[in-house]
Amino acid sequence: MTPVLEAQGLGKRYGRRWALSDCTIDIPAGHVVGLVGPNGAGKTTLLKLACGQLEPTAGDITVLGGRPGSTSAQLARVGFVAQDTPVYAGLSIAEHLRLGARLNPRWDPAMARERIGQLGLDPSRRADKLSGGQRAQLALALGLAKRPELLILDEPVASLDPLARRDFLWGLTEATVEHKLSVVLSSHLVSDLERVCDYLIILVDSRVRMAGDVDRLLATHHRLAGPRSALDRLPADQHVISASHADRQSTVVVRTDSPIHDPVWTVGRLSLEDLVLAYMDKHAVEVQR
């Protein structure tokens, strides 16, 4: 199956600053992918490269087997909801739907009307009279009615309250299952990613530090607590990701495919947030791909 997004040595430079550097990833189809990292890590740059809004400075990227934004047919296959879920303040919901129908050859008017109806929104209402959560849901409805094969969302719920975030993510999950979409969702709210994502990419300092299936990542990463002197006894296949020390005690996060039997270590499970923070930690030991 063709990957939904494939990048090799991808980079984007603004002047002397690299916003994204040596990015190599291969995202399989059929996943809801969480893209996470600190501010300035390159998340938005990667997503704009993926939808054809930017041209790479270095390397290559293909989306659904083609060059992003290269043709009208390629553009039609990808939906994009930018940061702050932008909509046109002066247009009504109905006008948004008519505009979507004119701009998108694969537009599904029945889906658009159905989603607006499910949200209980008045089609005559202008976008500037909607709440933040309603604007986000309108942007999602527009993105879905485009009938894309890949839906890209850049921090779509960052400014919403917890209830509006829950409703948005519930609607996204429902649509993903119903329409068999592939999704790439950027967010710094790991708890939101934990609800909906089954694949994770961690970007730090404009580079990919980890990418993979969420269940496998959680199964192969562990927190070890024990004497600092035991660090030298860790087997070679237990790759240390981050470490913290207090007096003679150490706490480390390791990645390994093998069981951990050394009784000197207390082994703990990681949450998805624990895993992300370990790779984002300034004391992280090594870069993993």
C-alpha positions as CSV (number, residue, x, y, z in Angstrom):
1,M,0.0,0.0,0.0
2,T,1.3,3.5,-0.9
3,P,2.3,5.5,2.1
4,V,0.1,8.6,2.7
5,L,3.2,10.7,3.3
6,E,6.8,9.8,2.6
7,A,9.8,12.2,3.2
8,Q,13.5,11.6,2.6
9,G,16.0,14.2,3.9
10,L,13.3,16.8,3.9
11,G,14.3,20.3,4.9
12,K,12.9,23.9,4.8
13,R,15.1,26.9,5.4
14,Y,14.1,30.5,6.0
15,G,17.1,32.6,5.5
16,R,19.8,31.0,7.7
17,R,17.4,29.2,9.9
18,W,16.3,25.6,9.2
19,A,12.6,25.3,10.3
20,L,12.8,21.6,9.3
21,S,15.9,19.6,8.8
22,D,16.8,16.1,7.5
23,C,13.2,14.8,8.0
24,T,12.8,11.2,7.0
25,I,9.4,9.5,7.7
26,D,7.1,7.0,6.1
27,I,3.5,7.2,7.3
28,P,1.4,4.1,6.3
29,A,-2.2,4.6,5.1
30,G,-5.2,4.1,7.4
31,H,-3.9,5.8,10.5
32,V,-4.7,8.8,12.7
33,V,-1.2,10.2,13.1
34,G,-0.4,12.5,16.0
35,L,2.4,15.0,15.2
36,V,3.8,16.4,18.5
37,G,6.7,18.5,19.6
38,P,7.6,21.8,21.3
39,N,6.8,25.2,19.7
40,G,9.2,25.9,16.9
41,A,10.0,22.2,16.3
42,G,8.8,22.3,12.6
43,K,5.3,20.8,12.9
44,T,3.5,23.5,10.9
45,T,6.3,23.6,8.3
46,L,6.1,19.9,7.7
47,L,2.3,20.1,7.3
48,K,2.5,23.0,4.9
49,L,5.1,21.1,2.9
50,A,2.7,18.1,2.9
51,C,-0.2,20.1,1.5
52,G,1.9,22.0,-1.1
53,Q,1.8,25.5,0.5
54,L,5.6,25.4,0.8
55,E,8.4,24.1,-1.4
56,P,11.2,22.2,0.3
57,T,14.7,23.6,0.4
58,A,16.2,20.1,0.6
59,G,15.1,16.5,0.2
60,D,11.9,15.1,-1.2
61,I,8.3,14.6,-0.1
62,T,5.4,12.7,-1.6
63,V,1.8,12.6,-0.5
64,L,-0.5,9.8,-1.7
65,G,2.2,8.9,-4.2
66,G,2.4,12.4,-5.8
67,R,4.1,15.7,-5.3
68,P,2.1,18.0,-2.9
69,G,0.1,20.6,-4.7
70,S,1.4,19.6,-8.1
71,T,-2.0,19.3,-9.9
72,S,-5.6,20.1,-9.2
73,A,-6.3,16.4,-8.9
74,Q,-3.6,16.1,-6.2
75,L,-4.9,19.1,-4.3
76,A,-8.4,17.5,-4.3
77,R,-7.1,14.4,-2.5
78,V,-5.8,16.3,0.5
79,G,-7.9,18.3,3.0
80,F,-6.2,20.9,5.2
81,V,-7.5,22.7,8.3
82,A,-4.9,25.3,9.4
83,Q,-4.2,26.7,12.8
84,D,-7.0,28.6,14.5
85,T,-9.5,26.8,12.2
86,P,-9.8,29.7,9.8
87,V,-13.2,30.5,8.2
88,Y,-14.5,33.7,6.5
89,A,-16.0,35.9,9.2
90,G,-18.3,37.7,6.9
91,L,-19.8,34.6,5.2
92,S,-22.7,32.6,6.5
93,I,-22.4,28.8,7.0
94,A,-24.5,28.3,3.8
95,E,-22.2,30.5,1.8
96,H,-19.2,28.5,3.1
97,L,-20.8,25.4,1.8
98,R,-21.5,27.0,-1.6
99,L,-18.0,28.2,-1.8
100,G,-16.7,24.7,-0.9
101,A,-18.8,23.2,-3.7
102,R,-17.3,25.6,-6.3
103,L,-13.7,25.1,-5.2
104,N,-13.7,21.3,-4.7
105,P,-14.4,18.8,-7.5
106,R,-15.0,15.9,-5.1
107,W,-17.3,18.0,-2.9
108,D,-20.1,16.0,-1.1
109,P,-23.0,18.5,-0.5
110,A,-25.1,15.9,1.3
111,M,-22.3,15.2,3.8
112,A,-21.8,18.9,4.4
113,R,-25.5,19.6,5.0
114,E,-25.7,16.5,7.3
115,R,-22.8,17.5,9.5
116,I,-24.1,21.1,9.8
117,G,-27.5,19.6,10.8
118,Q,-26.0,17.3,13.3
119,L,-24.2,20.2,14.9
120,G,-27.5,22.1,15.2
121,L,-26.1,25.1,13.4
122,D,-28.3,27.6,11.5
123,P,-27.0,27.7,7.9
124,S,-27.9,31.5,7.7
125,R,-25.6,32.3,10.6
126,R,-22.4,34.2,9.9
127,A,-19.1,32.7,10.9
128,D,-18.2,35.7,13.1
129,K,-21.3,34.9,15.2
130,L,-20.2,31.4,16.0
131,S,-18.3,30.2,19.1
132,G,-14.7,29.0,18.8
133,G,-15.9,25.4,19.0
134,Q,-18.6,26.0,16.3
135,R,-16.0,27.6,14.0
136,A,-13.7,24.6,14.5
137,Q,-16.6,22.2,13.7
138,L,-17.5,24.2,10.6
139,A,-13.8,24.0,9.4
140,L,-13.9,20.3,10.0
141,A,-17.1,19.9,8.1
142,L,-15.6,21.8,5.1
143,G,-12.5,19.6,5.2
144,L,-14.5,16.4,5.3
145,A,-17.0,17.4,2.6
146,K,-14.0,17.9,0.3
147,R,-13.9,14.0,0.4
148,P,-10.1,13.9,0.8
149,E,-8.1,10.7,1.2
150,L,-5.8,12.5,3.6
151,L,-7.0,15.1,6.1
152,I,-4.3,17.3,7.7
153,L,-5.1,19.3,10.8
154,D,-2.7,21.8,12.3
155,E,-3.4,22.5,16.0
156,P,-7.2,22.6,15.3
157,V,-8.3,22.5,19.0
158,A,-5.5,24.5,20.7
159,S,-7.7,27.5,21.5
160,L,-10.8,25.6,22.5
161,D,-12.2,24.8,25.9
162,P,-12.1,21.2,27.1
163,L,-15.8,20.5,26.1
164,A,-15.4,21.9,22.6
165,R,-12.1,20.0,22.2
166,R,-13.9,16.8,23.2
167,D,-16.8,17.4,20.8
168,F,-14.4,18.2,17.9
169,L,-12.2,15.1,18.5
170,W,-15.3,12.9,18.8
171,G,-16.6,14.2,15.5
172,L,-13.1,13.6,13.9
173,T,-13.0,10.0,15.2
174,E,-16.5,9.2,14.0
175,A,-15.7,10.6,10.5
176,T,-12.4,8.8,10.3
177,V,-14.1,5.5,10.9
178,E,-17.1,6.2,8.6
179,H,-15.1,7.5,5.7
180,K,-11.9,5.4,6.1
181,L,-9.7,8.6,6.1
182,S,-6.0,8.9,6.9
183,V,-5.4,11.8,9.2
184,V,-2.4,13.7,10.4
185,L,-3.2,15.8,13.5
186,S,-0.7,18.3,14.9
187,S,-1.1,19.2,18.6
188,H,0.9,20.0,21.7
189,L,-2.0,18.6,23.9
190,V,-0.9,15.0,24.3
191,S,-4.0,14.1,26.1
192,D,-6.0,14.9,23.0
193,L,-3.7,12.8,20.8
194,E,-4.1,9.9,23.3
195,R,-7.8,9.9,22.6
196,V,-7.7,9.6,18.8
197,C,-4.2,8.7,17.5
198,D,-2.8,5.3,16.8
199,Y,0.5,6.5,15.2
200,L,2.9,9.0,16.6
201,I,5.6,11.3,15.3
202,I,7.8,13.3,17.7
203,L,9.6,16.4,16.3
204,V,12.3,18.2,18.3
205,D,14.6,20.9,17.1
206,S,13.3,20.5,13.6
207,R,14.2,16.8,13.4
208,V,12.2,13.6,13.8
209,R,13.2,11.9,17.0
210,M,10.7,9.0,17.0
211,A,7.9,7.7,14.7
212,G,5.8,4.6,15.0
213,D,2.6,2.8,16.0
214,V,1.5,4.0,19.4
215,D,0.8,0.6,20.9
216,R,4.3,-0.7,19.9
217,L,6.0,2.5,21.2
218,L,4.4,2.1,24.6
219,A,5.3,-1.7,24.7
220,T,8.9,-1.1,23.9
221,H,9.6,1.9,26.2
222,H,10.0,1.6,30.0
223,R,10.9,3.7,33.0
224,L,13.6,2.2,35.1
225,A,14.4,3.4,38.7
226,G,17.5,2.2,40.5
227,P,21.0,2.9,41.7
228,R,23.1,5.3,39.6
229,S,25.9,2.8,39.6
230,A,23.8,0.3,37.7
231,L,23.7,2.4,34.5
232,D,26.9,0.8,33.3
233,R,25.1,-2.6,33.6
234,L,22.4,-1.8,31.2
235,P,22.5,-4.2,28.2
236,A,23.5,-2.8,24.8
237,D,19.9,-3.4,23.5
238,Q,18.4,-1.1,26.1
239,H,18.8,2.3,24.5
240,V,18.6,5.1,27.0
241,I,16.4,7.9,25.8
242,S,16.5,10.2,28.8
243,A,17.9,10.1,32.3
244,S,17.6,12.1,35.6
245,H,19.6,11.7,38.7
246,A,19.2,12.4,42.4
247,D,22.1,11.6,44.8
248,R,22.8,7.9,44.1
249,Q,19.5,7.2,42.4
250,S,18.7,7.3,38.7
251,T,15.5,7.3,36.7
252,V,15.9,6.4,33.0
253,V,13.6,5.9,30.1
254,V,14.8,3.1,27.8
255,R,13.7,1.6,24.5
256,T,14.1,-2.2,24.1
257,D,12.4,-5.1,22.4
258,S,13.7,-7.5,25.1
259,P,12.3,-8.2,28.6
260,I,14.0,-6.5,31.5
261,H,15.0,-9.0,34.2
262,D,17.7,-7.2,36.2
263,P,16.3,-7.1,39.8
264,V,18.3,-4.0,40.6
265,W,15.8,-1.9,38.5
266,T,12.2,-1.2,39.3
267,V,10.4,-1.2,36.0
268,G,7.4,1.1,35.3
269,R,5.1,1.6,32.4
270,L,4.9,4.9,30.5
271,S,1.9,6.9,29.4
272,L,1.9,8.5,26.0
273,E,2.7,11.8,27.7
274,D,5.6,10.3,29.6
275,L,6.9,8.9,26.3
276,V,6.6,12.3,24.5
277,L,8.2,14.2,27.4
278,A,11.2,11.7,27.5
279,Y,12.0,12.5,23.8
280,M,11.5,16.2,24.3
281,D,13.6,16.3,27.4
282,K,16.7,18.5,27.0
283,H,18.6,15.8,28.7
284,A,17.5,13.2,26.1
285,V,20.5,11.0,25.4
286,E,20.2,9.9,21.8
287,V,18.3,10.6,18.6
288,Q,16.1,7.7,17.5
289,R,14.3,7.2,14.1
